[in-house]
Amino acid sequence: MAAVGDVAAVSPTRAWWLAARPRTLGVGAAPVLVGTALAWLHGSARAVPAGVALLVALLIQIGTNLANDAFDHERGADGPDRVGPARASQLGWLTPQQLKRATAGVLAAAAVAGLYLASVGGWPIVAIGVVSLAAAVAYTGGPWPLGYHGLGDLAVFVFFGAVAVCGTFYLQTQTLTPVAVASSIPVGALATAVLVVNNLRDLETDRRAGKRTLAVRLGRRGTVREYAALVLLPYALLPAFAGAVGLPLALPLLSLPTAASLLRQVTRHPSGPALNAALAGTARLCLVWAALFAIGIVTSSTIGAGG
């Protein structure tokens, strides 16, 4: 990790790459994988809409990351005592104005790609797109940023869970089923766990900056418990999904040792730089769990059980 003030440590290309936070992008791909697998089970999977949905999801996440870099720096949440990985504006690699312009450009690209999705899915997809674009900025920007008022966890759970999974499924099937709604819960839980690690790591600096995340409100012990609940919930729900779609339980369970290792890591080291590795590991877990879950759905013999 570069030290504060090490402005010349990276090239402009590297600065933009770090600002996009590529290690977290799997969290954006996870719900699209699950939603598309459910569409396959429904007999309505469509490759092009699924691919464009993935592109839009990644662009919105990148735009959100760029906006967070700019707004957190301006609000004083990313100061010299930051524990997490380098932020581009914090170290002076990029200015907040550059990041805001890039945010606008990336979200505009997502909106353009979203026009195709709107032509396929109609007004429900338009509504999802508009709300998602607004939330990308409202998380840390605007007059009442969600992340600064303890609503970040809920926002991530809703947008990376219900909105993304059900939106992807609806886009390809033009319908919504109970299984699709239920499948959004474990995906949203693991995506939220990524944010929880982030906020646990930044708890003290966020508190000093007046950023009242749920971690600040719950305290360190309560936040560790929240993380444990979010990571374990997807595994606890597997028997219900096995009954609903004949999902081979062995597939998502292959990731359980990783989940257990992350739980030990967060429990034993609930503060400091060690949580950087836990954050990256949780993001990988989210993608791996979703991929295994999606493979299980696609290979299920209970075709048509999605209703």
Sequence and secondary structure as in RCSB ss.txt:
>XXXX:A:sequence
MAAVGDVAAVSPTRAWWLAARPRTLGVGAAPVLVGTALAWLHGSARAVPAGVALLVALLIQIGTNLANDAFDHER
GADGPDRVGPARASQLGWLTPQQLKRATAGVLAAAAVAGLYLASVGGWPIVAIGVVSLAAAVAYTGGPWPLGYHG
LGDLAVFVFFGAVAVCGTFYLQTQTLTPVAVASSIPVGALATAVLVVNNLRDLETDRRAGKRTLAVRLGRRGTVR
EYAALVLLPYALLPAFAGAVGLPLALPLLSLPTAASLLRQVTRHPSGPALNAALAGTARLCLVWAALFAIGIVTS
STIGAGG
>XXXX:A:secstr
   TT GGGS HHHHHHHHH GGGTHHHHHHHHHHHHHHHHHT   HHHHHHHHHHHHHHHHHHHHHHHHHHHHT
TSS TT  SS  TTTTTSS HHHHHHHHHHHHHHHHHHHHHHHHHH HHHHHHHHHHHHHHHHTT SSS GGGGT
 HHHHHHIIIIIIIIIHHHHHHHSS  HHHHHHHHHHHHHHHHHHHHHHHHTHHHHHHHT   HHHHHHHHHHHH
HHHHHHHHHHHTHHHHHHHH   THHHHTTHHHHHHHHHHHHH  SSTHHHHHHHHHHHHHHHHHHHHHHHHHT 
S TTTT 
